[in-house]
Every structure is written in C-alpha cells, then in structure tokens.
Amino acid sequence: MKLFQELLENPQNQLFEQAVADGRIPIGYSCSFVPEAFLMADKLMPVRLHAPGVAGTETADIYLSNFICTYTRSLLEFAIDDRFDLIQGWVFVPSCAHMQRLYDNLEYLNKPKFSHVLDVPRKVTDATIAWQIEELTMLADKLSAHFDVDMSDASLMTAIDEWNNFAAVIQSIGELRKKSAPPITGTEFHTLLMAALVSPKNMILPKILDFQQAVEKRDNAGEFRARLMVMGSHLHDPDFIKIIESQGGLVVADLFCSGSIPGFKTVELNGNPIKSLAEHSFKKTLCPRMMEDFDRRLKTIIDTVKEYKVDGVVIEIIKFCDLWGVDSMSMVSALRKEGIPVLKLEREYSMGGEGQLRTRVQAFIESMGK
Amino acid sequence: MKDAFENVKHFFIGLPEHAKFFFNNSILGFLLETKSLRDALIYAKYWAFIWGNIFKFVGTLLFKRGPVGAVRELRQYPWVLQALKATQLLRRITKGRKGAYLESSALVIHAIAVLLVEKLDEIFYQPERLLINEDLVPPEIAMAMGLNVWLAESMGILLPFLDPEACLDFIDEAENAGMNPDSCSFVKATVGMTAKQQQPKGCAIVSSNMPCDAGMTSYSYIQQQLDVPIYRVDVPYHFYNERAEKLFVEDLKEMIAFLEKHTPGRMDWERLREICEKLNYMMELELELWDMMRVSPAPLASEAVWLSHLMLFNWFPGHKVSIRHYERLVELARKNMTEKIPAVENEKYRAVLWNPPFPHFVDIFNQMERAHGITLIMDSMTFNRHELIDTSTPETMLRGLSQIIMQGPMVRHTRGPAENYLDDIFRCYKQFDLDMVWIANHVGCKSAQAMNGILREKCREMKIPLLILDYDLVDPRIVSHEGMLSQVEDFMENVMKAKQPQPMMQ
C-alpha cells in the first residue's frame, strides 16, 4: 500500500517517469468520457490528471476566477508551473463549463504541443454514437499524425485487451467489497485505484496483483459501524475516504469520476474497436452532464446499494460544480424516497475542513442508528 | 392594539413618501420633469396603452372566470400581479429621454405588455396547448405546430425589470430545495418558481444542453416537478461545421416527432415558412437599425435595442406585434438620423455590454446616460449575426433555425472555444466604433468569469477600456445598486479619467 501512496505524491510519479524514459508517450486527460483503452494504443499512455498537494491556486485564480471549481484551478496552476512537463498531449472533453474554460486558458497561458477536444455528446442515441465514433476516429488520426503511433484497428484491439485484463483485476478486487466483512478498506481501494489511473498499466499491474493476493488472505479490514457508498465528482485524495472511515463508516462502493463503479467496466467488443470504445464511453460513466440519463444513474445507485449492502450514501460535490450541485437536488430526494439515507457534502479539491467532515460523517452514521 | 397603532402611525408617516413616489410616476410628474408637452403626450399615450392592456387582461379574466375564479387563478400565479408595476418601469426607463428616443423606450415596454397579456391568456385559457420551452430551443417550431410557447426562464428576466426583488422568494425556494447557492440565480429563479408550483405546467417540455451546466441540469428537477414528457436537444461543442448542423437538424426532427406524439401540436411546414419569412423580415429591420446605430451620435440606444431583441426575437419571433415594433423603431431611428438628433444629448462614450444585461437594475444605462453620457450601443444578446433563413424546404428552414440557435449569443459565448467570446467583442467594438467594453460579470456565470483574465490582458494590449462590473443577474442582495454604481464611478474616474463626474441622478 505504501508504494501506491508514494505513486500519488506527485503528478508525474516514478513509474510514469520510467515509462517516459522507455519511450512511452503520456497523454493527460481529466474526464471519464475519455476511454482509457483508446489512449493505451501503441506507445501511448493515459494519465489521469491530478494535482496532489496543491497548496494554492493564486495564478490560476487570476484567469479562471474564484468561482471555478478547485480541481480545474489546481490543474491550471500545475500546468502554469510546468508540473505536467512530461505530458506530451492533452485530451479534453467539454464535460462542463469549467473544463471548457480550462482548455481555453491553458491554450492561452501554456499552450500544449498537442491538445484535442473530444466532443462527447450529452445524450445517447444512434446518431450520437455515430458522432462519437467519428470523434474517436478524428482523434486517432490526429494522434497518429502527431506522435507517429499506430492507431489501427489491430493496435486498438491489443490496447482494449490490455485494458480489459487490467479492469478485470480491479473489478475482482472491487468484488471483495461486497462481502459482509470486506478484507479491504475504502481508503486502500481508492489509493490503489488512483495509483492505477496515474501510472502505466503494464508497470503497475504486477504490484496490484501482489496486493490482491495479500488482501485475499485477510479476514476483514477491521471493525466498522456502517457500510457507505461515496458518489460525486472528482475525488482524488484517499484521505477524504480515510476520514470517513475513521468515524466508523466503511466505504464499500465508489460511484465517482475516478471510482470503479462503473468506471472499470471491461470493453464489450463488437468487431469494430472504435465503435466498441464509443459505446463503452457512455456505459462506463455516470455523470449529470448527460441529459436524459437521470433514471439510469438512479437505478445504478439503487442497484449498487443493494448489491454492496450499503447503509447510507455520501454525495461529495466540489464547490462551484453546477452539474453535481444542481443534480444532487433531484438525486437526494429520489434516494430518500427509496429509503436510502443520504449525506451531501460540499468540499474543495484538496483536503481541508477535516474536523467538519468528521463531525458530519459521525452525525450521519449516528442518524442511521449505527 | 399597540401593533395596530404602530402600523397606522407607520402608514401615515410613510404617506408623504408614497405620495411623492406616486406623483413622480404619474403623467403630471413626467410633465413637470420634462417640461415638454410633446414628450409628456408621448409618455401619456404609452402609459394609457399599458394600463389599457392590464385592464383588458383583468376584464377578460373576470368575464371568463368570474371573481372567485379570477382570485383562484391569481393565487396560482401571484407573480402576475407584478404587471401592475409596468408603468413604474416605463417611468424609470424613460426618465430624461426625449422625442423619438423617448418613444422608442416607451414602445418596447408597451410591446412587452401587449405580448405578455397574450401569453397570460394562453396560460389561463389554453393550458392544453402550452409547451414549456427552454429559452434556447427555437420556439418557431412549436409555434408552427400550433402550440403556445411558454419560456420557462422568461419570468426570471422579466419580473426583476418590474421589481428588483421579485424573484428573491424563488431563489430562496430553490436553495431550500437543495440547489447549490453558487449556481446561476437566473436558473434558481426558474427552479424556485417551479418548486413553488407557480410555473405553468404545460403539456410537455423541450429543453437543451444550453446555456450552462446549471441551466441544463435543472431540467431533470423541473421535469420531475411538472411531471410531463421532456425532449432535450443537444448542441455539439464544435458547431461551426456542417457535420454539427446535420446532427442538430436531425435532433430537431426527433423533437418534432416527440411533440407530435405527446402534444396536440401537428407540424405545419407552410406555417413554419410564414414564421421564418417574418423572422427574416424582423432581422432585416434589425440590421437596418444596426446600420444606423453605427453612426455617432447614435439615433437610438439602450433598451430600444437590447430589450427589444431580448424579448421579441427570443420569445415572439415573427409575431405581428414584433414586426410592427421593429418597423416603428426603424422609423424613429431614421427620423432622428434625418433631423440629426442624437438619442443621448451628450453622447460621450459609446459602450457595448457583454453577457446578459442587468434585469434588476434595468435603468442603470438611463442613469449613466445622464451622468456621464455613456450610450449603450450594442450588447452580446443582441449581437446575434447570422444568415437569413432559407425557406425553400423544411430541411433548409430547420438548418436556418439550428444555425440561429447554435451560433446564438448564449451558446457561442458561454461554452468555448475562447475565440467565440473574444472575437465577437472585438468585432463589435470595431463595427460600432465604441469607446468602452462593459462586462456584466454575473457571479453565477462561471464560464464568463473564467474568460475575464484573458479578456483583461487582451483589452490592455489593444488599449480598450474595460469595465468588469460585478453583479448578480437576478439577485440584488449579492451586489447592491449602490455597489454597482460605485464600480462605474471608479471606472469612469480611474480609467476614463472623466473630469468631475456629475452626481448620479436617481
């Protein structure tokens, strides 16, 4: 676990640096609608952009203002400070106004050599899947031309295979959390997951397998008063989960942007790798940016609550995020109608307000009679 | 007993103030201020027209519903009573204006009053044909289908014109329902109105992924509350290409099929052609007006331009009242041009306002005209330039409408890429020979906030005076009117080096 923790201390960790030295091409992305498998083709390497230990965003605030979410501001601050200097390309999704303006400001302040906006539609129909296929095809052509990488169907099939093997391992570890006495804590799982998202998959996989073996030998992860699910937007710092768990709430399910449900689904192949990835993008992501998708998200949450025997749901929202902020209004009432206790927490991207968080989680667990 | 006594005492203490307010808003008050019988007659004419419309609405309501029914309807939609303040709005907007400019300002309030009464009639007497239409879905389609369009967001803009605090209850209601307080107050007002069950229900909803995250996401809640079917159109991020237009046109076709399934509306392409042709005519008239606005000093300014466009193009495209309104605006502008009469007597600075205007402080530009000679020539909501709609086939009409929406102000400015936002400001600055750029820096509009850094630097490079005026679109509690005025004063003194700014007239 210590190794995974160390991998999260810097935006570009030692495995990442080693991979770059070996000739891999890291491509940064910040949205779950970017299919990771797509960026694993040939020498490419997907890297989930994060800003560990961000101390302040003074320069980014000048451009983005104080009303933009701190994740976006942190990324811009790190980019201005050249903390992502090894990243050779950026793939954006116009997932929200904040990300759209991150792209604009980055282009203005520290223009990347390669950047691309993957125009992911906001609803799923035959027409928008066809659109997404075209979008991925255009991105493939652009990557191929810029980095001289093989983005052929064969290369993408290999990448999908690699992703599927990797995702299957993560899923199998995640399955352990369904047990009545899970052998892994939410903090451990999230640390592992985040480390996996910011490291080359082939290099971290052996370490994850070792960890899996060790975890499977455990009886349980300790004594806990309640089983919780955490859902919401970007959550990178495992300390957030750690504080929740310190109050006796074991986090058994994670339904946020960088979580495993349904983020680590394997890609269902249909003969055409780009089409498979286009469909996969929509299936693996549950985000309020998608219109007409509320019922699917609600059903997934309710199913997850049942499957993982969750006692209560914690919705975490980064301050100023309109997507989750507005959506939670409907979501909280819909979940409460189903008899599911809900705690809504507003937070900043970097860890802070620990005392308040502790108090609120403690009160929440007590309110459930646990 | 003590409270009753205090209330009576308070009433009598306040009487002189009320009497002064009433007098100032009366025709006589206007006459004494303007000292021009001709201007007073213009004012009186529109004052009487507006009250005539209000009485017409009340009379019809009483006739059709009876006194008890009328009270019941007004309890259902209590915000309708805000319309009684329409002549106060007229007074604020026309203060200090003369001749054709005065008439153009009064004309727009009158047009809105006439059209709003028509909308209220539709809500009360034809609810089965009422479609809840988000403000960025082309209303022309539903109109051609014989449906009555109700823009869910309309009152979030219109009510603060009449009373700056009219939407506060709605905003608080939305926050109490769990909406994030930092989201756009315009969206909160719409959500709050729905949560308070004061939003007309309609037979269906059409909405979109625009103009912002909060606006888009709020429709899940609105749909849950209204419990009617919804269709949501999706504008791609990159929309300046044929591929995007094709996708959006297909989306509009799906929307038409949805409306035919879920509402009594049926598509009448001939009717759509008629509406589009009338809209084209409105656009031609507006372009003619723009051409005249390029002249310095401008023959018309401010509300005659921006409020006309905001209400009539977005809500009543092709309507006979809208057309007549624009014809009259052009006549008035031409008259001033011919007679070389400037709209603002002491026009010193020509300004553009970027981002949505100031609904709860609608007369700020009236005050600025008088205090500094700042003349509002153009604004981002009006600066919606596009081709006329090709009405030769249904496909071309849908394509034309999709271009208007996709390339419309709130779409191309609030999403990115940055060029859409910046280039338009600088194009406008050049085209209308402007002296300053005002950014209406609505705290809830994250997308625009995140452009200020770049814009500030670009304006410095180009030596364009830039005022970023902090305010909240609908909620005057965030930045008070005094706070807004002091920002303008600081800008005028420090950036424009305006000598001896005249004291602000109230």
Interface residues (C-beta under 8 A of the other chain):
Chain A: I62 Y63 L64 S65 F67 I68 P94 C96 A97 H98 Q100 R101 Y103 D104 N105 E107 Y108 V117 D119 P121 R122 K123 T125 A127 T128 W131 E134 P288 R289 M291 E292 F294 I317 K319 F320 C321 D322 L323 G325 V326 D327 S328 M329 S330 V332 S333 A334 K344 E346
Chain B: A174 A177 G178 M179 N180 D182 S183 C184 V187 V191 S207 N209 C212 D213 A214 M216 T217 S218 Y219 S220 Y221 Q224 I230 R232 D234 P236 Y237 H238 R243 L247 E250 D251 E254 T414 R415 G416 P417 A418 V443 G444 K446 S447 Q449 A450 M451 N452 G453 I454
